[in-house]
Amino acid sequence: MMELRRTLAGRIALTVIATMIMLFLALPIIVIIVTSFSNNAFAAFPPDSWTLGWYKALFADGSKWPAALSLSALVAALSTVFSLIIGVTAATALTRSELPLRSAVYALVLGPLLIPQIVTALGLFLLFEPASMLGSPLAIALGHTVLASPIAVLILVATLRGIDERLEDAAASMGAGRLTVARRITFPLAAPGMIAAAIFSFITSFDEFYISQFLSSVDTVTLPVQVYNSLTFDIDPSVTAISAILIAFAILALALVALVRWLGSGRQDSLLSVENTAGIAAPGGEAV
């Protein structure tokens, strides 16, 4: 009985501690969201009164936020496409081929995650400046791809390793070529991982500051750079409103990732059950 009480007390204490830690981590986010509705021009917390004026100011005439938001969305979309192309290619080579020095190649692909972002940004600046590409959305998107593609590779490598290769072998044993196997078996099963990789690549690019700061110009300012400029050179309470919108966007993106992975979790199991029932790929290559 005493052991049961100690176990119950331990579970209660663990729950309380975990809740306190989560609240502590979420406290800055809560402060930003609450402050975005403050009527105080200096973004004071707690608010003396409430207003939606800062959200309206984001899209008022003469506001710089819509242009920065649209540019960040464009750059993030381009970076997502580039990251998926690199991610699918690299993940397929790392998991479905006899690649020499596979571990070294994998470490090289993930290298940009270990290098300080400001060093990467400086290198990209020295690369694009002689080509007169500073301020180009394409150059910024390529720069963001350097950081977003390793994340896509990580997710897609884990996704492809989680796919049962017996399904691909079964299709190949029935005469399907590599492209057919990839199109009909591998990519449909990897769709949840590909969507997750696309979402995380988009978020990585959308929130990137250092590369955007080094590669942007006066006419091409991304949203993180605009936030920095507003906090550095001006007192603009609408920064809290755009920050609250970005927080909501991140939460929705993570919820979408969880939903996609949940919807796709049963696809491989269903195919495996069909395979086992029909005897497509029994051990030894013989049908059951």
C-alpha positions in Angstrom: 0.0 0.0 0.0 2.8 2.4 0.9 4.5 1.6 -2.4 1.3 2.4 -4.3 1.1 5.7 -2.4 4.7 6.6 -3.2 4.1 5.8 -6.9 1.0 7.9 -7.0 2.7 10.7 -5.2 5.6 10.5 -7.6 3.2 10.7 -10.6 1.5 13.7 -9.1 4.8 15.5 -8.4 6.1 14.7 -11.9 2.8 16.0 -13.4 3.1 19.2 -11.4 6.7 19.8 -12.3 6.1 19.1 -16.0 3.2 21.5 -16.0 5.3 24.2 -14.3 8.1 23.8 -16.9 5.6 24.0 -19.8 4.0 27.1 -18.3 7.5 28.7 -17.9 8.4 27.9 -21.5 5.1 29.2 -22.8 5.1 32.4 -20.6 6.9 34.6 -23.2 4.5 33.5 -25.9 1.5 34.3 -23.6 3.0 37.7 -22.8 3.4 38.5 -26.5 -0.1 37.5 -27.4 -1.7 39.4 -24.5 0.4 42.5 -25.2 -0.7 42.5 -28.8 -4.1 43.6 -27.6 -2.8 46.3 -25.4 -3.9 49.9 -26.1 -0.6 51.2 -24.7 1.7 52.7 -27.3 4.8 51.2 -25.6 3.4 47.7 -25.5 3.2 47.5 -21.7 2.3 44.3 -19.8 -0.2 43.8 -18.4 -2.4 46.0 -20.6 -4.3 48.9 -19.1 -7.0 48.6 -21.8 -7.7 46.4 -24.8 -7.8 47.1 -28.6 -7.4 45.6 -32.0 -5.8 48.7 -33.4 -2.3 47.2 -33.8 -3.8 44.4 -36.0 -5.5 47.0 -38.1 -2.3 49.0 -38.4 -0.6 46.1 -40.0 -2.6 46.4 -43.2 -3.2 50.2 -43.1 -2.2 52.4 -46.1 1.5 53.0 -46.1 2.3 50.1 -43.9 5.5 48.1 -44.7 4.2 44.9 -43.2 2.2 43.6 -46.2 5.2 43.8 -48.6 7.5 42.2 -46.0 4.9 39.4 -45.4 4.4 38.7 -49.1 8.1 38.7 -49.8 8.7 36.2 -46.9 5.9 34.0 -48.2 7.4 34.0 -51.7 10.9 33.3 -50.5 9.7 30.5 -48.2 7.7 28.9 -51.0 10.7 28.9 -53.3 13.0 27.6 -50.6 10.5 24.8 -49.8 10.5 23.6 -53.4 14.3 23.6 -53.5 14.5 21.9 -50.2 12.1 19.2 -51.2 14.0 18.5 -54.4 17.3 18.2 -52.5 15.7 16.4 -49.6 14.0 13.7 -51.7 17.1 13.2 -53.9 19.5 13.0 -50.9 17.2 10.9 -48.7 16.6 8.4 -51.5 20.3 8.1 -52.2 21.1 7.6 -48.5 18.5 5.0 -47.9 17.9 3.2 -51.2 21.3 2.9 -52.7 24.8 1.6 -52.0 26.3 5.0 -51.7 30.1 5.0 -50.9 31.0 6.8 -47.7 27.4 7.1 -46.8 28.0 8.3 -43.2 30.4 11.0 -44.5 27.9 12.2 -47.1 25.1 12.3 -44.5 27.3 14.4 -42.2 28.2 16.7 -45.0 24.5 17.2 -45.9 23.7 18.0 -42.2 26.8 20.3 -41.9 24.9 23.6 -42.3 23.0 22.8 -39.1 26.2 22.8 -37.1 27.7 26.0 -38.6 26.7 29.3 -37.0 24.1 30.9 -39.1 25.9 34.2 -39.2 29.0 32.5 -40.7 26.7 30.9 -43.4 25.2 34.3 -44.1 28.6 35.9 -44.5 29.7 33.2 -46.9 26.5 33.6 -49.0 27.0 37.3 -49.0 30.5 36.9 -50.4 29.1 34.4 -53.0 26.2 36.5 -54.3 27.6 40.0 -54.0 30.0 39.7 -57.0 27.1 38.3 -59.0 25.0 41.4 -58.2 22.2 39.1 -56.8 21.9 40.9 -53.4 18.2 41.8 -52.9 17.0 39.1 -55.3 14.2 36.9 -53.9 15.9 34.0 -55.7 19.2 34.6 -53.9 17.5 34.8 -50.5 15.5 31.6 -51.3 18.7 29.8 -52.3 20.4 31.0 -49.1 17.5 29.8 -47.0 17.6 26.4 -48.8 21.1 25.9 -47.3 19.5 25.8 -43.8 16.1 24.3 -44.8 17.3 21.4 -46.9 19.2 19.5 -44.1 15.9 19.6 -42.0 14.1 18.1 -45.0 16.7 15.5 -45.4 16.5 14.5 -41.7 12.7 14.1 -41.9 12.7 12.2 -45.2 15.5 9.9 -44.3 13.6 8.9 -41.1 10.4 8.5 -43.3 12.0 6.3 -45.9 13.7 4.2 -43.3 10.3 3.7 -41.7 8.8 2.3 -44.9 8.8 -1.5 -45.1 11.0 -2.4 -48.1 9.1 -5.6 -48.5 6.4 -3.5 -50.2 8.9 -2.2 -52.8 10.4 -5.7 -53.2 6.9 -7.1 -53.8 6.2 -4.6 -56.5 9.6 -5.1 -58.1 9.1 -8.9 -58.1 5.9 -8.4 -60.1 7.7 -6.5 -62.9 7.4 -2.9 -61.7 10.4 -0.7 -62.6 12.1 1.7 -60.2 10.1 4.7 -61.3 6.9 2.8 -61.0 7.8 1.5 -57.5 8.7 5.1 -56.4 5.6 6.6 -57.9 3.1 3.9 -56.8 4.6 2.6 -53.5 7.4 4.7 -52.0 6.2 8.3 -52.6 2.6 7.7 -51.5 3.8 6.1 -48.3 6.3 8.9 -47.8 3.7 11.6 -48.5 3.2 12.4 -44.7 6.9 12.8 -44.3 7.2 14.9 -47.4 4.4 17.2 -46.2 6.1 17.5 -42.8 9.4 18.3 -44.5 7.7 20.9 -46.6 6.1 22.6 -43.6 9.3 22.6 -41.6 11.2 23.9 -44.5 8.7 26.7 -45.0 8.8 27.7 -41.3 12.6 27.6 -41.3 12.8 29.9 -44.3 10.0 32.2 -43.2 11.7 32.8 -39.8 15.3 33.1 -41.0 16.9 36.4 -40.1 20.7 36.3 -40.6 20.7 35.2 -44.2 17.9 37.6 -45.0 19.7 40.5 -43.4 22.9 39.8 -45.3 21.2 39.2 -48.7 18.4 41.7 -48.6 18.3 45.3 -49.9 16.4 48.4 -49.2 13.6 47.3 -51.5 13.6 43.7 -50.5 13.0 43.3 -46.8 11.7 40.1 -45.4 9.4 39.9 -42.4 12.1 39.0 -39.7 14.3 41.8 -41.0 11.3 44.2 -40.9 10.6 43.2 -37.3 14.3 43.8 -36.4 14.2 47.2 -38.1 11.0 48.2 -36.3 12.5 47.2 -32.9 15.8 48.9 -33.6 15.0 52.1 -35.3 11.4 52.8 -34.3 8.9 52.1 -31.6 6.1 50.2 -33.3 3.7 48.4 -31.1 2.3 46.6 -34.2 5.4 44.3 -33.8 3.5 42.5 -31.1 0.6 41.9 -33.4 2.7 40.5 -36.2 4.5 38.3 -33.6 1.2 37.0 -32.3 0.2 36.1 -35.9 3.5 34.3 -36.4 2.9 32.3 -33.2 -0.5 31.3 -34.4 0.9 30.3 -37.8 3.5 28.1 -36.2 0.9 26.4 -33.9 -1.3 25.8 -36.9 1.6 24.4 -38.9 2.6 22.0 -36.1 -1.0 20.9 -35.8 -1.2 20.3 -39.5 2.0 18.1 -39.3 0.5 16.1 -36.5 -2.8 15.7 -38.5 -1.0 14.6 -41.6 1.1 12.0 -39.8 -1.9 10.7 -38.0 -3.9 10.3 -41.2 -1.0 8.6 -42.9 0.0 6.3 -40.0 -2.3 3.5 -41.1 -1.5 3.4 -44.8 1.6 1.2 -44.5 -0.1 -1.1 -42.0 -3.1 -1.6 -44.4 -0.8 -2.4 -47.3 1.2 -4.9 -45.2 -2.0 -6.6 -44.1 -3.1 -6.8 -47.7 0.3 -8.2 -48.7 0.2 -10.8 -45.9 -3.4 -11.8 -46.8 -2.7 -12.1 -50.6 0.8 -13.7 -50.1 2.5 -11.2 -52.4 5.9 -11.4 -50.8 6.2 -14.4 -48.5 9.6 -15.4 -47.2 11.7 -17.2 -49.8 9.9 -15.5 -52.7 7.0 -17.9 -52.8 3.4 -17.0 -52.6 1.4 -18.3 -49.7 
